[in-house]
Amino acid sequence: MTVKLLDFYADWCGPCKTQDPILDDLQEDWGDVEFEKVDVDEHQDVANEYQVRSIPTIVIEDDEGVVERFVGVTQRDDLERVLEEAGA
C-alpha cells in the first residue's frame, strides 16, 4: 500500500514556512511515505481537485483515497498518528 503526504503551500505563506521544518524532519524518519509539495500558485488545478481553500493544508492519502486532511500548521505527533493508522 502506498501512503502519500501532500503539502499544499505557497512561498509567500508565513505559516507554511513554520510547517516546513516539521515536514522535513518527518520525511527523514518516514522514508516509505511519498512526500509531495504542491505550490498552490503554480498548481491551482491540483489545489482545486483536493478542495484546498487555505494553506498550509496537508492531505494524507492511501491507495483508496484521502485518509486525513489538516488545515493550518500541524504538529508532528498528529501527522505520525495518521501515518501509522494509514499503514505507513
N, C-alpha and C positions, 0 to 999 in steps of 0.2 A: 504494500500500500504506500502510495506517495502522499506525503504531507507537505503542504506549501504554505509559507507565510508571505503575504503580500503587504508591503509597507507603502501606503499612499501618502505622498508628501509633496512639498514644494520648497524650492530653495529660499524663498522669502519668509517661510513659516517658522517663527520662533519656537513654538512647542515641538515642531518636527526636529529641530536641532537638539532639543532636550531628549527626544526619543532615540536619536541615532546611536549614542554610546550604549544604551541599553540593548538595542538590537545587535550592535557589533559584538558585544560581549556574549550575548545569547548565541549568536551564529557560531562562535568558536566552540561552544560546548554541544551544539545540536547539529553536527555535521550531516546527519541523514535528512534533515529538513531542507527543502528548497526555499531559499530566501530571495525575494524579488522586490526591488524598489521600483515604484511606479510614480513618476513625476506627473502630477495631475495637470500641469500646464502643457506638457508635451503629449500626454496620452489621455486626453479628455474622454475619448471613446471608451477606454478601459475603465476609467473612473465612473462613467455613466453606467456601464454594464454592471458594475458592482454597487451601484447606487451610493457612491461616496458623496456626501453633502458637506462634510467638514473634515479638516485634517489636523493632526495626523489621524488616519484610520488604518487599523491593522486587521486584515482578514486572514483567518486560518482556514484552510480547506484541505479535504482529503479527496480520494477518488470519487466519492459520492456527492461532493459539493461543499458548500460553506459549513464549517463546524462552529465557528465563533467569529464575532466582529467586535472590535474595540474601537471606540472613538475617544480621542484625546490621548495624552501621554499615559502609557500603560506600563506598569511595573513588571519586572522580570518574573516574579513569582506567579502573577496572573497568567502570563504567557506560557510559562512552563507547565502550569496545571492543565491548560487546554491542550498543549502539545502532547502531554502524557496521555490524556483522555483520547486524543486522536490516534494514538498508537505510534507516535514518532519514536 
